Amino acid sequence: MVDSGGFFDILDTLVDVTRAEGEQYSSFSVSGKRFGYYWPRTRTVGLKQTISEQLALVAERPQVFEVQFTSGGFGWVVVHLDGIEADELAELVFEAWRLSAPESLVAEVPDLAQR
C-alpha cells in the first residue's frame, strides 16, 4: 500500500517534472508532455503506459488497475494506491515518465525497474 506522500516521493526522483493543479486532481508532465494524474479524493493515480501494458495490468489485477483511456497509441491506466507496493508503483511511474521524456532526460535518471 502506498500513501500519497510515497507517490510524490517517487515523482521527486524524476527530472523536469511539472505539476499543475486542477479542481479535483493534479497532473504531471515532463517537457510539456503529460504522463500522470493524481486524484486525492479516490487515492488513485493515472499513468501513461503502452497499450499492451495497460491491458496486461488490468487483466492481472482488476481490483488494483482500471483502463482509463487510450490516446496516440498509449493506454492510460488508473492505479489504486491502496492496492500496490511502492516498488511496483515506482516502476510504473518511471515508465510513464520515460514514455514522455526526451531521451536526453531519460539518460539522467536511473531506470527504477533495474533496482
ZIMOJO-V902986 format. One record per pair of residues at least 24 apart in sequence whose C-alpha atoms are under 6 Angstrom apart, sorted by the first residue. I is the first residue (numbers start at 0). J is the second residue. If there is no record, write none. Layout:
<<I,J> <I,J>>
This chain:
<<0,81> <0,82> <0,83> <0,84> <1,80> <1,81> <1,85> <9,89> <29,100> <32,99> <34,95> <34,96> <42,80> <43,78> <43,79> <43,80> <44,77> <44,78> <45,76> <45,77> <46,75> <46,76> <46,95> <47,75> <47,95> <48,73> <48,74> <48,75> <48,95> <49,73> <49,74> <50,74>>
